[in-house]
């Protein structure tokens, strides 16, 4: 009887030794931190910690990887800025320029169809805002409405 148990244990161990390795986990595809194309609306529009709800409702944003355009909802004025994203920075950074001259520097956080931007007037990325919880000079939260 003891021999049968020993043989059974050895068979179980041998079978487990040849069991297939677990399948690799499906790696979640990482979001592209430069996937900003589309039309965006303001959820938050603040300057120096103060909300500006009228400005928030007056325009939408048309954004590409290279541009950030304020579009008046009444079909009027369009103000276009050249935009450069650096997703490798920590946190990811951006600049806005007009006629090749950088005028705003900041940080952004992109979570699918929601983008938070904190920034300030300036030309050097080293001067950019990196604190998303404080009262930045400018603080936008945008929601993508169309791609």
C-alpha positions in Angstrom: 0.0 0.0 0.0 2.8 2.3 0.9 4.4 1.6 -2.5 1.2 2.6 -4.3 1.1 5.9 -2.5 4.7 6.6 -3.4 4.1 5.8 -7.0 1.0 8.0 -7.1 2.9 10.9 -5.6 5.7 10.4 -8.1 3.2 10.3 -11.0 1.5 13.5 -9.8 4.9 15.3 -9.4 6.0 14.1 -12.9 2.7 15.4 -14.5 3.0 18.7 -12.7 6.6 19.0 -13.9 5.5 18.9 -17.5 2.5 21.1 -17.1 2.5 24.0 -19.7 3.7 27.4 -18.5 0.9 29.9 -17.9 0.1 32.1 -20.8 1.6 35.6 -20.8 -0.7 38.3 -19.6 -2.3 40.4 -22.3 -0.5 43.7 -21.9 -2.8 46.6 -21.9 -2.1 48.9 -24.7 -0.8 52.2 -23.4 -2.6 55.3 -24.3 -0.8 57.6 -26.8 0.0 60.7 -24.7 -0.1 62.8 -27.9 -3.6 61.6 -29.0 -5.2 65.0 -28.6 -6.9 65.4 -32.0 -10.5 66.5 -31.9 -12.9 69.2 -30.6 -12.8 69.8 -26.9 -15.1 71.7 -24.5 -14.1 73.4 -21.3 -15.1 71.8 -18.0 -12.8 74.1 -16.0 -11.4 77.5 -17.1 -9.5 79.2 -14.4 -7.0 82.0 -14.2 -5.1 82.6 -11.0 -7.5 80.2 -9.2 -10.7 82.1 -10.3 -13.3 80.4 -12.5 -14.3 82.2 -15.7 -17.5 80.5 -16.6 -18.4 83.0 -19.4 -15.1 82.3 -21.2 -15.7 78.6 -20.6 -19.0 78.6 -22.5 -18.0 81.1 -25.3 -15.5 78.8 -27.1 -14.4 75.3 -27.8 -11.0 74.0 -28.7 -9.9 72.4 -31.9 -6.7 70.5 -31.2 -4.2 68.5 -33.1 -0.7 67.4 -32.1 0.7 70.6 -33.6 -2.0 73.2 -32.8 -4.4 74.5 -30.2 -7.2 76.7 -31.6 -9.8 78.6 -29.6 -13.0 78.7 -31.7 -15.8 81.1 -30.8 -19.1 79.2 -30.5 -20.9 81.9 -32.4 -18.9 81.1 -35.5 -16.7 84.1 -35.2 -13.1 84.4 -34.1 -10.5 81.7 -34.3 -7.2 82.1 -32.4 -4.6 79.5 -33.3 -1.5 78.6 -31.3 1.3 76.4 -32.4 1.6 73.6 -29.9 4.5 71.3 -29.0 3.9 68.3 -26.8 6.7 66.5 -24.9 5.2 63.3 -23.4 8.6 62.2 -22.2 8.9 65.0 -19.7 7.7 64.4 -16.2 4.9 65.4 -16.1 4.3 65.7 -19.8 4.9 69.3 -21.0 3.7 71.6 -23.7 4.4 75.0 -25.2 2.2 77.3 -27.2 3.7 79.7 -29.7 2.5 82.4 -32.0 4.6 83.2 -35.1 7.3 80.9 -33.8 7.6 82.7 -30.5 6.8 80.6 -27.4 4.4 82.5 -25.1 3.0 79.9 -22.7 4.6 76.8 -21.1 2.9 74.2 -19.0 2.2 70.6 -18.1 -0.7 68.4 -19.2 -2.3 65.1 -18.2 -4.3 63.2 -20.8 -6.7 60.5 -19.6 -8.6 59.2 -22.6 -11.1 62.0 -23.5 -10.2 64.3 -20.6 -7.2 66.6 -20.6 -6.0 68.8 -17.7 -3.6 71.6 -18.5 -1.8 73.9 -16.0 0.4 76.6 -17.5 1.8 80.1 -17.3 2.9 82.9 -19.4 6.6 82.3 -20.3 9.0 81.0 -22.9 11.2 78.5 -21.0 10.0 75.0 -20.2 11.9 75.2 -16.9 9.5 77.8 -15.8 6.4 75.7 -16.4 3.8 74.8 -13.9 4.0 71.1 -12.8 1.5 71.2 -9.8 -1.9 70.1 -10.9 -3.5 70.6 -7.5 -2.4 74.2 -6.8 -3.7 77.5 -8.2 -1.8 77.7 -11.5 -1.8 80.9 -13.5 -4.0 79.1 -16.0 -5.9 75.8 -15.3 -8.0 74.1 -18.0 -9.9 70.8 -17.8 -11.1 69.8 -21.2 -13.4 67.0 -22.4 -13.2 65.7 -26.0 -16.6 65.9 -27.7 -15.5 64.6 -31.2 -12.4 63.1 -32.8 
